[in-house]
Amino acid sequence: MNSASNVPSVAAVDWGTTRLRVWLVDEAGSVLAERRGDDGLITAQAAGFSTILEGHLAAMGAPEAMPVIICGMAGSRQGWLEAPYVSVPAPIGAILAGAARVPGQRRDIRIVPGLAQRQVDAPDVMRGEETQLAGAGLPAKGRHLVCMPGTHSKWVLVEDGAVAGFGTWPTGELFSVLAAHSILRHSLGEQPKHVAPGNPFFQRWCEIALAEGGDVTSRLFSIRAAGLLQDLKPDDAAACLSGLLIGGEIASASRRYRKGAASIVLVASGALGTLYTEALGFAGLAVRAVDADEAVRAGLIEAARKNGMIAGSGVAA
Protein backbone atom coordinates (compact mmCIF):
# COMPACT_ATOMS: atom_id res chain seq x y z
CA MET A 1 0.00 0.00 0.00
CA ASN A 2 1.10 3.55 -0.70
CA SER A 3 1.02 6.12 2.07
CA ALA A 4 1.61 9.20 -0.06
CA SER A 5 -1.42 11.26 -1.03
CA ASN A 6 -2.34 11.48 -4.73
CA VAL A 7 -0.61 8.16 -5.43
CA PRO A 8 -2.98 5.40 -6.59
CA SER A 9 -3.30 2.58 -4.06
CA VAL A 10 -6.19 0.52 -5.39
CA ALA A 11 -8.34 0.16 -8.50
CA ALA A 12 -12.10 0.04 -7.88
CA VAL A 13 -14.10 -1.66 -10.64
CA ASP A 14 -17.85 -1.83 -11.23
CA TRP A 15 -18.19 -4.60 -13.83
CA GLY A 16 -21.70 -4.95 -15.22
CA THR A 17 -23.24 -7.02 -17.99
CA THR A 18 -22.55 -4.49 -20.75
CA ARG A 19 -20.54 -1.70 -19.10
CA LEU A 20 -17.34 -1.34 -17.09
CA ARG A 21 -16.18 1.49 -14.82
CA VAL A 22 -12.72 1.74 -13.29
CA TRP A 23 -11.48 4.25 -10.73
CA LEU A 24 -7.95 4.67 -9.37
CA VAL A 25 -8.13 5.58 -5.69
CA ASP A 26 -5.44 6.84 -3.31
CA GLU A 27 -4.87 5.84 0.33
CA ALA A 28 -7.30 8.50 1.56
CA GLY A 29 -10.08 7.21 -0.71
CA SER A 30 -9.85 10.08 -3.21
CA VAL A 31 -10.47 9.30 -6.88
CA LEU A 32 -7.46 10.12 -9.06
CA ALA A 33 -8.58 8.77 -12.44
CA GLU A 34 -11.59 7.17 -14.11
CA ARG A 35 -12.31 5.12 -17.23
CA ARG A 36 -15.57 3.79 -18.64
CA GLY A 37 -16.12 1.30 -21.44
CA ASP A 38 -18.59 -0.97 -23.19
CA ASP A 39 -16.54 -4.08 -22.37
CA GLY A 40 -18.76 -5.56 -19.70
CA LEU A 41 -19.39 -9.22 -18.91
CA ILE A 42 -20.57 -10.13 -22.40
CA THR A 43 -17.44 -8.75 -24.06
CA ALA A 44 -15.11 -10.07 -21.35
CA GLN A 45 -16.38 -13.62 -21.76
CA ALA A 46 -14.88 -13.61 -25.25
CA ALA A 47 -11.87 -11.31 -24.85
CA GLY A 48 -10.83 -12.42 -21.37
CA PHE A 49 -11.40 -10.64 -18.07
CA SER A 50 -7.72 -10.24 -17.25
CA THR A 51 -6.94 -8.89 -20.71
CA ILE A 52 -9.64 -6.23 -20.51
CA LEU A 53 -8.82 -5.20 -16.94
CA GLU A 54 -5.09 -4.94 -17.57
CA GLY A 55 -5.75 -2.92 -20.71
CA HIS A 56 -7.73 -0.34 -18.76
CA LEU A 57 -5.22 -0.23 -15.92
CA ALA A 58 -2.30 0.23 -18.31
CA ALA A 59 -4.11 3.08 -20.06
CA MET A 60 -4.57 4.75 -16.66
CA GLY A 61 -0.93 4.32 -15.70
CA ALA A 62 -1.71 2.03 -12.76
CA PRO A 63 1.26 0.43 -10.92
CA GLU A 64 1.78 -3.24 -11.84
CA ALA A 65 1.33 -4.53 -8.30
CA MET A 66 -1.66 -2.35 -7.39
CA PRO A 67 -4.58 -4.38 -5.94
CA VAL A 68 -8.06 -4.38 -7.49
CA ILE A 69 -11.50 -4.58 -5.87
CA ILE A 70 -14.43 -5.50 -8.13
CA CYS A 71 -18.19 -5.68 -7.78
CA GLY A 72 -20.93 -6.71 -10.17
CA MET A 73 -21.39 -9.39 -12.81
CA ALA A 74 -17.68 -10.26 -13.01
CA GLY A 75 -18.45 -12.25 -9.85
CA SER A 76 -21.41 -14.14 -11.36
CA ARG A 77 -21.47 -17.78 -12.46
CA GLN A 78 -20.86 -16.60 -16.04
CA GLY A 79 -18.15 -14.16 -14.92
CA TRP A 80 -14.46 -14.21 -14.08
CA LEU A 81 -14.92 -15.99 -10.76
CA GLU A 82 -18.17 -16.90 -9.05
CA ALA A 83 -17.98 -15.01 -5.75
CA PRO A 84 -20.23 -17.07 -3.43
CA TYR A 85 -23.49 -15.49 -2.34
CA VAL A 86 -23.79 -14.36 1.27
CA SER A 87 -27.12 -15.40 2.78
CA VAL A 88 -29.29 -12.73 4.37
CA PRO A 89 -29.70 -11.52 7.02
CA ALA A 90 -26.10 -10.29 6.91
CA PRO A 91 -24.24 -7.19 8.14
CA ILE A 92 -23.17 -4.96 5.24
CA GLY A 93 -19.60 -4.68 6.57
CA ALA A 94 -19.24 -8.45 6.75
CA ILE A 95 -20.47 -8.80 3.16
CA LEU A 96 -17.74 -6.48 1.93
CA ALA A 97 -15.06 -8.20 3.97
CA GLY A 98 -15.81 -11.52 2.29
CA ALA A 99 -14.50 -10.55 -1.15
CA ALA A 100 -13.25 -13.61 -3.09
CA ARG A 101 -9.70 -13.56 -4.45
CA VAL A 102 -9.15 -14.36 -8.15
CA PRO A 103 -6.42 -17.03 -8.32
CA GLY A 104 -3.44 -17.06 -10.65
CA GLN A 105 -3.07 -13.28 -10.98
CA ARG A 106 0.02 -11.20 -10.32
CA ARG A 107 -2.16 -8.66 -8.58
CA ASP A 108 -4.36 -9.07 -5.53
CA ILE A 109 -7.75 -9.02 -7.30
CA ARG A 110 -10.90 -9.57 -5.25
CA ILE A 111 -14.60 -9.63 -6.09
CA VAL A 112 -17.31 -8.58 -3.64
CA PRO A 113 -19.90 -11.36 -3.13
CA GLY A 114 -23.55 -11.00 -3.98
CA LEU A 115 -26.49 -11.65 -1.67
CA ALA A 116 -28.91 -14.57 -1.56
CA GLN A 117 -32.33 -14.71 0.05
CA ARG A 118 -33.01 -18.39 0.55
CA GLN A 119 -36.63 -18.30 1.74
CA VAL A 120 -38.60 -21.11 0.11
CA ASP A 121 -41.46 -18.81 -0.86
CA ALA A 122 -39.30 -15.78 -1.79
CA PRO A 123 -35.94 -16.87 -3.26
CA ASP A 124 -33.93 -13.95 -4.62
CA VAL A 125 -30.39 -12.85 -5.48
CA MET A 126 -28.51 -9.64 -6.11
CA ARG A 127 -25.02 -8.85 -7.35
CA GLY A 128 -23.60 -5.34 -7.44
CA GLU A 129 -26.36 -3.60 -5.52
CA GLU A 130 -24.85 -4.75 -2.20
CA THR A 131 -21.89 -2.47 -2.92
CA GLN A 132 -24.20 0.47 -3.66
CA LEU A 133 -25.87 -0.19 -0.30
CA ALA A 134 -22.52 0.07 1.45
CA GLY A 135 -21.90 3.44 -0.16
CA ALA A 136 -25.39 4.88 0.33
CA GLY A 137 -24.63 6.48 3.68
CA LEU A 138 -27.26 4.56 5.65
CA PRO A 139 -27.30 5.25 9.40
CA ALA A 140 -25.85 2.41 11.49
CA LYS A 141 -29.04 2.11 13.53
CA GLY A 142 -32.70 1.90 12.66
CA ARG A 143 -34.86 0.42 9.91
CA HIS A 144 -34.27 1.72 6.39
CA LEU A 145 -35.96 0.90 3.09
CA VAL A 146 -33.82 1.32 -0.03
CA CYS A 147 -35.14 1.47 -3.60
CA MET A 148 -32.58 0.73 -6.34
CA PRO A 149 -34.30 1.05 -9.73
CA GLY A 150 -33.05 -0.47 -12.95
CA THR A 151 -33.64 -3.33 -15.35
CA HIS A 152 -34.28 -5.45 -12.26
CA SER A 153 -35.23 -3.02 -9.50
CA LYS A 154 -34.23 -4.00 -5.98
CA TRP A 155 -35.99 -3.01 -2.78
CA VAL A 156 -33.85 -3.72 0.27
CA LEU A 157 -34.75 -3.66 3.95
CA VAL A 158 -31.80 -2.75 6.17
CA GLU A 159 -32.05 -3.05 9.95
CA ASP A 160 -29.24 -1.82 12.23
CA GLY A 161 -26.61 -2.04 9.49
CA ALA A 162 -27.63 -5.49 8.22
CA VAL A 163 -29.56 -6.54 5.14
CA ALA A 164 -32.70 -8.14 6.54
CA GLY A 165 -34.36 -8.98 3.22
CA PHE A 166 -34.93 -7.80 -0.33
CA GLY A 167 -37.07 -8.24 -3.41
CA THR A 168 -36.67 -7.83 -7.16
CA TRP A 169 -39.16 -6.16 -9.50
CA PRO A 170 -38.04 -6.57 -13.18
CA THR A 171 -39.67 -3.27 -14.14
CA GLY A 172 -37.12 -2.17 -16.72
CA GLU A 173 -37.11 -5.56 -18.41
CA LEU A 174 -40.91 -5.67 -18.50
CA PHE A 175 -40.98 -2.26 -20.17
CA SER A 176 -38.53 -3.44 -22.85
CA VAL A 177 -40.32 -6.74 -23.49
CA LEU A 178 -43.79 -5.19 -23.65
CA ALA A 179 -42.62 -2.31 -25.84
CA ALA A 180 -40.89 -4.58 -28.35
CA HIS A 181 -42.69 -7.93 -28.24
CA SER A 182 -46.32 -7.33 -27.28
CA ILE A 183 -49.38 -5.70 -28.85
CA LEU A 184 -48.15 -2.44 -27.29
CA ARG A 185 -45.36 -2.24 -29.87
CA HIS A 186 -47.99 -0.83 -32.25
CA SER A 187 -48.68 1.98 -29.78
CA LEU A 188 -45.10 2.82 -28.82
CA GLY A 189 -43.59 2.52 -32.31
CA GLU A 190 -40.32 0.96 -33.41
CA GLN A 191 -37.85 3.42 -31.89
CA PRO A 192 -37.01 3.13 -28.16
CA LYS A 193 -38.82 5.81 -26.21
CA HIS A 194 -37.35 7.82 -23.35
CA VAL A 195 -40.00 9.13 -20.99
CA ALA A 196 -39.60 12.83 -20.31
CA PRO A 197 -39.83 13.98 -16.68
CA GLY A 198 -43.04 15.88 -16.09
CA ASN A 199 -45.02 14.08 -18.81
CA PRO A 200 -48.63 14.25 -17.55
CA PHE A 201 -49.39 10.77 -18.90
CA PHE A 202 -46.63 9.34 -16.71
CA GLN A 203 -48.17 10.92 -13.61
CA ARG A 204 -51.74 9.90 -14.49
CA TRP A 205 -50.91 6.25 -15.14
CA CYS A 206 -48.56 6.02 -12.19
CA GLU A 207 -51.34 7.28 -9.94
CA ILE A 208 -53.75 4.75 -11.48
CA ALA A 209 -51.37 1.91 -10.59
CA LEU A 210 -50.88 3.23 -7.07
CA ALA A 211 -54.62 3.64 -6.50
CA GLU A 212 -55.30 0.09 -7.67
CA GLY A 213 -52.58 -1.43 -5.49
CA GLY A 214 -50.27 -2.35 -8.34
CA ASP A 215 -52.78 -4.38 -10.37
CA VAL A 216 -51.23 -3.35 -13.68
CA THR A 217 -52.05 -6.29 -15.97
CA SER A 218 -55.72 -5.29 -16.23
CA ARG A 219 -54.64 -1.85 -17.47
CA LEU A 220 -52.01 -2.75 -20.05
CA PHE A 221 -54.36 -3.21 -22.99
CA SER A 222 -55.94 0.17 -22.22
CA ILE A 223 -52.76 1.79 -23.57
CA ARG A 224 -53.38 0.11 -26.93
CA ALA A 225 -57.05 1.05 -26.83
CA ALA A 226 -56.19 4.68 -26.07
CA GLY A 227 -54.08 4.78 -29.22
CA LEU A 228 -57.00 3.50 -31.30
CA LEU A 229 -59.77 5.52 -29.68
CA GLN A 230 -58.08 8.65 -28.30
CA ASP A 231 -55.14 9.13 -30.70
CA LEU A 232 -52.57 8.51 -27.97
CA LYS A 233 -49.14 9.39 -29.41
CA PRO A 234 -46.13 7.00 -29.16
CA ASP A 235 -44.20 9.18 -26.69
CA ASP A 236 -47.25 9.47 -24.46
CA ALA A 237 -47.96 5.74 -24.76
CA ALA A 238 -44.41 5.10 -23.51
CA ALA A 239 -45.08 7.46 -20.59
CA CYS A 240 -48.28 5.56 -19.79
CA LEU A 241 -46.48 2.22 -19.77
CA SER A 242 -43.60 3.57 -17.67
CA GLY A 243 -45.95 5.18 -15.16
CA LEU A 244 -48.06 2.05 -14.90
CA LEU A 245 -45.10 -0.27 -14.30
CA ILE A 246 -43.21 2.01 -11.91
CA GLY A 247 -46.39 2.79 -9.98
CA GLY A 248 -47.18 -0.90 -9.76
CA GLU A 249 -43.68 -1.64 -8.47
CA ILE A 250 -43.92 1.02 -5.75
CA ALA A 251 -47.38 -0.13 -4.65
CA SER A 252 -46.25 -3.75 -4.43
CA ALA A 253 -42.96 -3.04 -2.66
CA SER A 254 -44.62 -0.67 -0.20
CA ARG A 255 -47.07 -3.35 0.85
CA ARG A 256 -44.22 -5.77 1.47
CA TYR A 257 -41.61 -3.61 3.16
CA ARG A 258 -42.72 -0.12 4.14
CA LYS A 259 -43.95 -0.88 7.66
CA GLY A 260 -41.66 0.79 10.17
CA ALA A 261 -39.58 2.67 7.59
CA ALA A 262 -39.85 6.44 7.95
CA SER A 263 -38.71 7.22 4.39
CA ILE A 264 -37.30 5.72 1.21
CA VAL A 265 -33.62 5.91 0.28
CA LEU A 266 -33.55 6.11 -3.52
CA VAL A 267 -30.25 5.00 -5.08
CA ALA A 268 -30.44 6.03 -8.73
CA SER A 269 -28.91 8.26 -11.39
CA GLY A 270 -30.07 10.30 -14.36
CA ALA A 271 -33.53 10.28 -15.90
CA LEU A 272 -34.53 7.06 -14.16
CA GLY A 273 -33.83 8.63 -10.79
CA THR A 274 -36.01 11.60 -11.74
CA LEU A 275 -38.92 9.36 -12.74
CA TYR A 276 -38.73 7.35 -9.51
CA THR A 277 -38.46 10.51 -7.41
CA GLU A 278 -41.66 11.77 -9.03
CA ALA A 279 -43.44 8.42 -8.67
CA LEU A 280 -42.50 8.04 -5.00
CA GLY A 281 -43.80 11.56 -4.46
CA PHE A 282 -47.12 10.62 -6.08
CA ALA A 283 -47.27 7.77 -3.54
CA GLY A 284 -46.81 10.28 -0.70
CA LEU A 285 -43.43 8.85 0.33
CA ALA A 286 -40.55 10.93 1.66
CA VAL A 287 -37.37 10.35 -0.35
CA ARG A 288 -33.65 10.75 0.33
CA ALA A 289 -31.87 10.59 -3.01
CA VAL A 290 -28.40 9.04 -3.40
CA ASP A 291 -26.52 9.11 -6.70
CA ALA A 292 -25.98 5.50 -7.82
CA ASP A 293 -22.58 6.16 -9.40
CA GLU A 294 -21.29 7.83 -6.25
CA ALA A 295 -22.75 5.06 -4.08
CA VAL A 296 -21.08 2.17 -5.92
CA ARG A 297 -17.74 4.00 -5.93
CA ALA A 298 -17.99 4.72 -2.19
CA GLY A 299 -18.99 1.11 -1.55
CA LEU A 300 -15.98 -0.19 -3.48
CA ILE A 301 -13.68 2.06 -1.47
CA GLU A 302 -15.19 0.68 1.73
CA ALA A 303 -14.67 -2.85 0.39
CA ALA A 304 -11.02 -2.03 -0.32
CA ARG A 305 -10.65 -0.90 3.30
CA LYS A 306 -12.38 -3.99 4.63
CA ASN A 307 -10.00 -6.21 2.65
CA GLY A 308 -6.87 -4.36 3.75
CA MET A 309 -6.09 -2.80 0.37
CA ILE A 310 -6.11 0.75 1.77
CA ALA A 311 -6.11 1.99 5.33
CA GLY A 312 -9.22 2.90 7.27
CA SER A 313 -11.83 1.31 9.48
CA GLY A 314 -14.48 0.94 6.77
CA VAL A 315 -18.20 0.69 7.49
CA ALA A 316 -19.44 -0.83 10.71
CA ALA A 317 -19.68 -4.61 10.62
N, C-alpha and C positions, 0 to 999 in steps of 0.2 A: 504494500500500500504506500501511496505517496502522501507525505505530510504537507508539502508546499501547496499553497492556494493557487488556483488557476492552472493546476496540472491535472490532467485527467487520471482518475483512479479506477473508474469502473464504467462499462458500457451498459446502458439500460435499454432493453429491446422489447417492444410490443409487437409480437409476430402474429398477425391475423391470417384469415383464410386467403385474402387477396392483397393485403397491404402490409407493409413493414415500416416501423419507425424505430430509429436508433438515436439515442442521446449519449454523449460523453459527459460524465459527471465528475466533479472534483471531490476531494475529501470532505468538504463542507456541504456537499449536496447541491452545489450550483451547477447549472447546465452550461457547458462550454461550447458544444457543437451539436448539430442535429441533422439527420438525413431521413428522407422518406422515399419509399419506392413501391412499385407495384409487384414486387417479388415476394408475395406472401406464401402461404403453405402450398398452394397449387403449383406455383412456379418452382418452389424449393424442392418439391418431391421429385422433379425431373432434373433440376440443375445441381442439387445437393445443398443441404443446409449450411454446412461448413463453408462451402465455396461462396455462397451468397453473403454470409455473415462476414467472412474475412475480406471480401471485396469492399463492403461498406466501411469496415473498420480501417482498411488501408487508405481508402479515399479520405477518411477523416483524420488520418495521421495518428491513429491510436497506437500506443506502445504494444509490442508483440506479446508481452506477458500480462497485459491488463485483463482482469477478470470480466465476465459478462453475466448479467442477470436477465432472464427472459421470462415473459409471461405470454399467454395466449395459445394459439393453435399449434405452435411448434411443440407443445407438450402433449398433444392429443395422440390417440392411437395411430393416426395417419401421419404424425409429425416426426420430428427428429428423434425424440425420446418420449415415451409415454410416462409423464410424471403422474404417479398414482394419485387418485382422488382422495381427499381428506373427507371423512364423513362428518356431517353436521349432527348435533351442535359442535362448534369448534371455535376457539378464540382466534381472532384475526391474526394476532401476532404469531401464534403457533403455526398457522397455515403458511405464513411467509417463511418462517424459519425452516420449514420442511422442504425447501427447494431441492430437486433431484439433480445430481451432477451428471453431465454428459461424459461418458467414458471415451478414452482414446484421443483426447484433445490436448494440445500443448497449453491451452489456457484453462483456467478454472471457469467452466461454463455451467450455469445452473438454471433450471427451469422451475418456476413457481407452480405448485400443484393446483389442480382445480378442486371443486367441491362436489360432493355427492350427497343427495338426500335419498336415503334408502328405505323410506316408508313404503310399505306394500301398496298402499292405495294412492301414493303421491310420489313415485320415483322421479328424480330430476337430477340434472348435472349442470355445472357451469365451468367455464374455463376462460380466464382473462378478467371477468368481472370482479373476482375476488381481490385482484390487485387494485382495481379502481376503488373498491370499498376501503381498502387500507389507506388510500390517499384522499378520501373524501372528507377528512376532518371530523369524523363522528365523535361526539363526547364519549369518554370512557364508561360513563354510567348512564343508565336509563334505557328506555325502549325506543328504537328508531326504525322507521320504515323507509326503505330506499327504493326508488324507481330508477331503473337503468334501461331506457328505451333503445330499440334497435331492431334488427331483423328478427331476433328472438329476445323480446323484452324480458328483463328480470326484475322481479320484486323481491326484496330481501328484508327479512326481519332480523334486526341486530339487538341483542339484549346484553347490556353490561360488557360491551366489547367483544361479544361472541356472536357468530352467525347461528341463529336459532332455527331458521328455516327459510325456504325460498320457493318461488314458482316462476315458470316460464310461460309467457304469452307470445306466440309467434306472429305478432301483429304485422311487422314489416313483410314477412314472407307471405302472409295471407293477402296483403295488399297486392304484392307482385303477382301472385298466382291468379287471383281474381281478375286483376286488370288485364292479364295477358292470356288467360286460358279459360275464361268463363264467359257467359253471355254478356257480362259487363264490358268486355273488350269493345263491343260495338258502341258503347256509351262514352268510354274514355278515349277511344282512338288508338292508333298504332304507336304514337310517340309517348315515351314515359312522361308522366305529368308530375310536376313539383307543386305541392300545395302552398299557396302564398299565405303567409300569416295575415290574419284579419279577414280572410274570405268568409262572408256571412254564411255560406253553405256549410263550411266546416263547423262553425259554431252551432248552427241549427241541428245538424245531424249528430253532432257530439252530444248535445243536450237531449236529443231523442233517445240515444243509447243509454245515457245516464238515467233518464226518467224511467226507462223500461228495464232497468237492472242489468243491462248488458245483453239482452236478448236480441242479437243483431241479425241472426239468420232470417228471421221473418221480415226484415226490412231490406235485405239486399236487392231483391228483385224490384223494389220500388224505385231504385236508382235508374234501372233500365226503363221502367214505365214512365218516369219523369222525363226522360229523353224523348220518348215517343209522344207523350201527351202534353208536356209543358215546355218543350224545346230546351231542355237542360243541356248546356254546352259542355264539351269534354273537360275543360279545366274545372268547371263547377261540379261535374260528376265525380272527378277525382277528389275534390274537397269533401263531397258527401261521403264517399267511401272511406277516406281517411278519418273524418270525424266520427263516423259510425264505428269503425274498428278501434280507434283510440279510446273513444268513450266507453265502448264495451269492455275493453281491457281494464280501464280505471274502475268501472263499476264492479267488475268481477274481483279484481285484486283488493279493492276496499272492503268488500264483504269478507274476504278471507283473512286479511291481515291488519286492518286499520285499528281495531280495538286496542286502546291503550297508547297509541302513537299520537303525539300532539300535532305533528306536521309530517310532511313528506320531504325527504331529501332527494332532489332530482339530479342525477348525474347524467349529463347530456351535453352535446355541443351543436352549434349551428342551427339550421332551420328546424330540425327535429326537436331540439330543446325548446325552441319558441312555441311549436305546436303543442308540446306536452305541458308547457307552462300555462298556456291558454286553457287547455282542456282540464287540467287540474283546478284551475281557477273557476271554470264553469261548474265543477263538482263541489265548489265551496271549500277546497282544501288549501291550507297554508303551505307554501313551498319555500324551501331553501335550495337555491340552484348552485350546483357545482359543475365546473367545466370538466367534461370527460377526459380531454387530452391532459389537462393539468393533473387530474386525479390519478390516471394510470402512471404518469411520470413520477408523481410523489409516492405512489405505492411501490413502484420499482426501486426507488431510492431507499424506502424503508426496508424492502426485501434485501437489498444489498447490505444494509446495516445489520439486519438480523442474521445474515449468513457470513458476517465478518469481512466483507469486501471493502467496506469503508467504516470509519469509526462512528460511534453514536449509539444511543440506547435503543433507537427504533420505537415502534409503537408498543403500547402495553400488551403483554401476553395474557 
